[in-house]
Amino acid sequence: MTYNKTVPNPFLSAATYALTHIDSSQSDVVPYEVKRGTFEVDLRTSPRVPTGPISIITLASADSNYMWGVSTQAISYIDVSDNKFKEVTHYKDPAAKDIPDGTLDRVLQETFKTIDDVKNAVNVEMGMDEKDIFANIYTMVDKDNNLYSAYKRKIRVFSLVDASNPEAGIELVREVDFENDVAKGETYFAMILNMTYDGKIIVIGSQSARILDRETLEILGKTQFGDDELITNSIAVDSDNGIYVASDKVMRKLVWTGTKLSTDESDGAWSSEYSYGDTPPSVKFGKGTGSTPTLMGFDENDDRLVVITDGVNQMNIVAFWRDEIPDYAVQVAGTTSKRIAGQHKVTCGLDPKPAFIQSEQSVVVKDYEAFVVNNVREHGDEDHLIDVFAGGPVLDPAYGCERFEWDTKTHAWKSVWTRNDVISISTVPVVSSPSNIVFTNGFYKDTGWEVTGLDWNTGETVFRTVFGFDNLGNGAYSIIQFFENGDLLFNSLGGPTRVKL
């Protein structure tokens, strides 16, 4: 089967890594080959940009010799030419909690044995808690090498002071504050970013959506969702400017027509409820989906779908028809809407089943094949920063992953394989399309932190990068990345690191 993905957005800096979840379709597919094998790695000796504690993704610059580093503390410009990984300039984010130099690195060298050890490290030594980690979670870079960052109710735009001399520094060139434009009670859990294919900025709040002019940040369109809904994940965009947004109970397609942000069926927009459950005790935010909508099927005659996991305690993988519902479609038993093309229970091969089989991670989608992980632990801490530090070393991890395939003849899901012994703590899994390896980041009692690679077709373990018990091996909500030469780009609690394989 040939790998098809969405058309690259010409207004983004690159086809790969210009925004969270790798591309506009949010596929979590890496187009670079990665060699198989087992590698013992000391992250302390690997080239790293020290920052953190959360570094979701290292973004592609419009100049392929560089990348943008983004963390909850700072923004960096990194020289990656000739297999380097060297910070050339650094912007200390004034919105960030100030951590004394060296404190984070010192904390990450500690051995956490109890939850009180973690709380002391995070709350006392670092002086941080959950509310301090929402700067620069959702970011993207445009074709002109401007970096867009979301923080609370602001969208900020950063650029190089001198594009011909990156060492001259990074500057904040413009920002917009939605403080006076939000509905009463809208919490703005996070400001989520993407780009339309005509170069407009999409901003999603916890209960709203906006379209902004890329040059002026003027609001060009806006829609409000239900005040009983909460959006906590990113969004997918197709090349016709369909925008796919999942709240904690409703999956929606909005349409940017070029002049308005539409929710009208006549413009191709739709909404569909889906099933949700209880708020889990760890990792995941809220009672609905933990996944970003991901597009599947791109040719005109394909089953054109958008895929999530739902919110029930033992989750389903769910596919929605993203365009018109076919004439032959009937409502699938157990679903909430005819818009749902199919759903399938996720088991991860676990028996007996735990109280939760759930995920805060997106569905990885390659062709009509998909991969999901279970990462909701039985016990957690209500502060998500403490929770992500403790998961693995202190709090026993969840187990399990599963690979699915969508059958385009029967228009239904089928399970291909399960692994009930694989751990994914909180990091977004990705698949290398040319190597057919899907990667997770977990903590194992006997060997510590590692990136584990599974054969996409069989589920067999074919790759291990073992970091040991150093907390730098904790990917902490980030996305696993690889360079074009096959090196690992690991975005850890201590900052992005280039791991030569």
N, C-alpha and C positions, 0 to 999 in steps of 0.2 A: 504494500500500500504506500503510495506517495504521500510524504508529509506536506500538508497544506496549512498555511496559517494566514491570518488576516493580512491585508495589504499594508505595508509599512506606512505610517503616517508621515507625510513630507514635512510637517511642522515640528516634529520631534528631532532630537539631536542625532539619533541613530535608530536602526531597526531593532536593536537589542540593548537592553539596560537603560533606556531613556526615562523609564518610570518604574514604579513598583510593579512586581509580577512580570517583568521583562518586556512585555509588548502590550499594544492596545487591547488585544483580545484577552490578556491576563492569563496566558497559556502556561506560564512557568516552564517553558521549553527553552533549553540552551542549544544553540546550533553548532556547538564546538565539540570536537571529539575528545574523549577522556580515556586514558589507558586504564586497563584493569590491573589489579594487584593489591597488595597490602603494604602500607607505608607508615612507619613510625615517625612522628613529627613533634619537634619541640617548638611550640608556637612562640616561645620567648626569644628564639634565635631567628625567627622568620621576619622578613620586612613587614613592619606594621606601622599604622598611623594611630598612636595612642589617643583614644577618645572614648566616649560612651556615656552611660552604660548601654544605650540602645542605638545600634547602627543598622537600620533596616536593609539598606541596599547601597552599593557604591555605583553611582550613575555614570553613564556614557557622556563624555564631553562631545561637542561638535568637532573637536580636534581629537582624532583617535590616539594621539600620543599622550592624552591625559584622561583622567576621570575625576568626577566630583565625589568627594567623601562627605556624607551627611550623617550626623549623629544628634542626639539630644543635647549635646554640649557645643558643637561647633560645625562649621562648614570648611572643608579643605579642598585644595586643588592638588592632584596627585599625578606625578610623572610616571607613566607606565610604559614608556618607550623602551625598546631593547630589553624587555623582561624586567625592567626596574619597577619599584613601588616606593616612591619617595615623595613626601609632601613638599610642595614648593611654596605654598602660602596657606594661611590659616586665618579664619574669621571666628573669633570667640563670640558665640551667640549671646547678645545681651539679654535675651529672653530666658536663657537657661539658668538653672540653679548653679551657683558657683561652687565647684569642688576644688579644694586646694591641690596644687600640682603634686602628682605622685600618689594621691590618696586612693584613686580607683585601682591603679596597678597593685598597690600594697594590699588592698582588700581582696583582690582577685587571687592573690597568692595564699590567702588563708585557707585552712581546712575547716569547712563547715560541718559540724556534727549534729547540731540541733537547730530548730527554727529560731531559738533565741540568739544563737551565733549569727544567723543571717540578719535578724532584726537589728542587732547591735552594729553590724557592718554597714547596713544600708541606712538605717535611721540615725545612728549616732556618728559613726566614723565619716560617712559620706554626707550625712545631713539631708537625705532625700527620701521621698516616698512616691507613691504612684502618680500623684498630680504633677511631678516634675519630669515625666518622660514623654510628654505629648508634643514637644517641639520637634519639627522635622521628621515626623513619622511618614507623612505622605509628601513626596517631592517629585519633581520631574524637570527635565532640561529640554529647552526648545532648540530649533535649528540655528538660532543666533547665539547659542551658548549661554542663555539666561537660565538660571536655576530658580524654580518656583518652590516655595516652602510654605507649609501651612502650620500655624501655631494659634491655638485658641480660636479667636474670631478674626484672625488676620491672615491674609495672603501676602507673602513677601517675595520680592524679586531681587536676586543677587546676580552680580556680574563681575567679571574681571575688570580691574581698574584700567589695565592696558592689555588687550588681547595678544599683542606681539611680545609682551614681557610679563608672563604670569606672576613672576616673583614680586611685581609691583603691588599685588594684593587683590582682595575681594571687597566689593562694596555693596551696600544695600542701595538699590537704585529707585525702587518704588514699593509702596505697600498700600493695601486697602484694609480698613477695619470695618467689619460688619456689625459692630456693637449696636448701632441704631437701626439695623435692617433685619434683625432676627425676631421671630415670633416670641411672644412672652412664654417663658418656660422651655424654650429650645436650648438644650444643654451644650450643643456643639461638642460632643464627645471627641470628634476629630474633624478636621476639614480635609476632605478627600479630593484629590486632583486627577484630572486626565485632560486630554486635548481632543477637540473635534477635528475632523479631516479638512475643515476650512480654517483652521488655526485659531479657534476660540477656546478659552479656558473653561473647563467644567469644574465647578466647585460643589461638592455635596456636603451638607451639614447633617446633623443628627436627624433632622426632620424636613429637609428642604434641598432644593437644587437650584443652581444659578449658572448662567453663561456670562462670561466676562470677555470684554475686548482685551486682546493680548497686549496691546500697546498702552492703553489708558487704564485698564482694570475697571472700566465702566460696566455696570450691570446691563446686559442686553436682554436677558430673559430670566424668569424666576418661576418656580412652582413650590408649593408647600404640601407636605404629606401630613398624615394623621398625627394628632398630638399624643396618641397612644402608641406611636411607633418609635423605633430607634434604629438608626443605621450605624454600624460599627466596622464595616469592611469597605474595601475599594470597589471600583466599578469597571465594567468593560465597555468598549466603544467599537462599533463596526464602521466600515468605510462609507456607509450611507448615513452616518451620524445618528444611528440608533445608540442609545445610552442605557445600559443595563444596571439597575440599582436594586439591591435586596435589603429591605428593612428586616426587623426581627419577626415579621409575619406576612409580608407582601413582597412578591417579586414583580418588578416593573420594567417596562421598556418605555423610555422617554424618547422623543425625536426632536433634534435641532433641525429646523427646516431651513435655516439660513437667516430667518427673520424672527422666529419665535421658538421658545422651548415648549413643545407641545405634549399634552397628555391625551390628545384626541385620537380615537380609533381611525378616523378618516386620514390621519397622517401616518398611521402605522403603529401608534402607541398602544399599549395594553397594560393591564395589571392582573395579577393572580395571587390569591392567597396560597400559602403552603403550610404544612404542619409544623408545629413547634412544641417544645416541651418545657422542662424545668431549667432554671439557671444552674449550671454545673458548679461543683465546688472548687474548680481550679482551671487555670490557663484561659478558658474561653470567656468572652464578654457576652452576656445576655442570654436570652432564652431561644433565640431564633438561629438562623444559619451562622456558622462561624467562617464561612468561605466567601471569597469574592466571586461574583458571577464570572464564568469562563465560557468563551465561545467555542462551539464545535461545529464543523461543517461550513465550507466557504464557497463551494461551487453552486451555481444556480440550481442544479438538479439534486443537490445534496439534501439530506435531512439537516436543516439549519437550526441548531439548538443553542440554548444557553444552559449551563450546568452549575448546580450548587449541591451542597449537602443540606438537608433540612435540619430542624431544631429538636426533633423528638429525641428522647433519651438514648434510644438505640437508633442512630441516624439512618436515613435513606440517602442514596445518591439520586438526584432528581434532575431530569431534563425537561425543559420547556421548549415548545415550538417558538422560535423567536420572530418569525414572520407570520403570514396567514396560517391558520390552522388547516391542515389538509382536509379535503372532503371525506377521506376514508377514516379519519381519526375518530375514535370513540373515547369517552372518559374512562381512564384506567381505574380499575377497582382499587379502592382505598385512597384515592387522591381527592384533592379539594376542588379541582378544576379541570375542564377539558383542555385547557392550555398546557397542562402537564402531559408531555409526550410519553413519559415513562418514569418509574421509580423502582428502586431495588434496595432491600434491606442490606446494610453493611454489618458483617459479622466479624471480619478480620480473623476468622478461624478460632475465635475464643470460645471455650467451653470448659466450665460454665461461663455464662456471659456476665460481665460486671454490670453495675447499676447504670453506667454510662458507657456507650461507645459513641464518642463525639469528637469534634475537631474544631480548632480555631484556624486551621490552615485551608487554603484553597485546594480545589480539585486540580490536579495536574492533568492536562489534556493534550494528547498527541494523536492526530488523525481522529478516529472514532474510538479511541482507547483512553481510559482515565485511571487515575490512581488517587487513593485517599488514605489518610492515617487516622488512628485513634490516639489522641494525646490528652484526654481529660483524666486526670488522676483521681483516686478516691478521696484524697485529702489535699487541701490547698490553703493558701492564706488569702484573705479578702483584699489585701494590698497586692496588686498584680506585679509590682516590682520585686517585692519580697518573694512572691510566689515563683517568679521566673528565675531568681537566684537560687532558690531552694530546690526546685524541681530536679530530681535525679540524686544529687549528693545527700539531701536530707529527706525529701518527700519521695516515696517510692513512685517510680514512673508508671504511666500507662503503657500497654503493649498493643501492637497489632497494626497491620496495614492490609490493603486489598486492592487488587487491580481488576478493572471492569472493562467491558467492551460493549459498544452500542451496535446492535445488529440492524443494519439499514434495510434489511428485507422484512424482518418481523417488527421493526421499530420498537425494540425493547432492549433493556440491559441484560447482560449475563456476566456472572463472576468468572474470572479467568484463573486467578490464584489468590491465596491468602498466606500471610506470615503472622503467626501469633507470638513470635519471639523477638520481633524487631521493635525498637524503641524510637519514638520521635517526640522529643520533649516539647519544643515550641517553635522550632525553625520551619520555614516554608520549604517543602520538598520541591525538587526540580528534576527534570529528565534531560539527559543529553540525547538529542535526536539521532546523531550519527552513530553513537556508541550503544544506544538502547540500554542505558543504565539510568535508574531512578535513585535519587540520593536523599537520605534523611540524616538528621543530627540527633544522637542520643547519648545517654549516660548508662554505662553498664557497670554493675557492682564490681566485677573482677578486673576490668581494664580501663574504666573511666569514660571520658568523652571521646566520641569519634564521629566521623562522617562515614556512613554505611551506604554502599551502592548495591542495588539489586538488579539482576537481569530483568529487563522490561517484559520479556516473553515468558520467563520461567519462574521468576521470583528468587532465583538462587543468588546468594551473596557472592559478588564478583569484585568488590572494591571495598577497602577499608583504609581510612586515614585515621590512625589512632593517636589521640592527643594526650591520653593519660588523665590524671586527676586534677590538673591545672584548670582553674575556672575560666581561663581564656578559651577553653574548648566549648563553652556554652554559647550557642548562637542566638539565644534570647530574642525570639520573634522575627529574626532576620531571614533573608532569603539566601540560599546557597548559590554561589556563582562560580563560573569558570572563565578563564581567559582563553583566547583563541588558540594558544599553544598547549592548552590542557592543564595549566596550573590552576589550583584551587584559589578562589577569592573568598575567604571566610570572614564574615562580618560578626565578630564576637562581642561579648560584653566589654572587652578592652579595646575595641576598634577593628577596622578592616585590616586583614593580613593576607599577604601573598604567599601561598604555600607551593613551593616548587616540587613537582611530582616526577 
